[in-house]
Amino acid sequence: MSLFHGKIRLIHRIVEVAQPEKIIIFGSAARGESSRNSDVDVLVIKSGANRLDLTGKIYLNLHGVGAAVDVVVVTPEDVDRYGDNSALIIYPALKEGRVVYAA
């Protein structure tokens, strides 16, 4: 399976379980520098999310997807409040990331 098709499958699996407002791919995958050994960094934005619970559900649904994935779940309020804080992971995700899904 190609990297492109693997990412599409990953996005569909996240949408299936999370129904997010937005999914942003960031890190090496967003910069076009990823390889077969790279992980995929994903920011999932979901209103009213219990971050811990939803993150667990996403990881369970990604089982067998064939890629290492790092998922960060945030609410739109988190983005508004912390999006400009360069010390937090939300910042690079918003600045360099690519929106791959928007509801």
C-alpha angles and dihedrals in degrees: 000000000000123000089247094054091045091055092048090052090048092052092049091051092051093048090048094060104026107033088206129187090231143000120203124190112207140167122043093344091058093046092051091243099112125120133189088276095051124102122231116238112210131186112199116196114200129163116237092005123167090219098204095046095045093046089054092049091049093050091049090051091049092058108128096014089127099234137086107248132190110199125195116186119200137163124238086251090057089052092050093045102039106019094103095047105106091197092068130074091238090071100063090038091058096039101045102016129108122226106233098170134025125173 
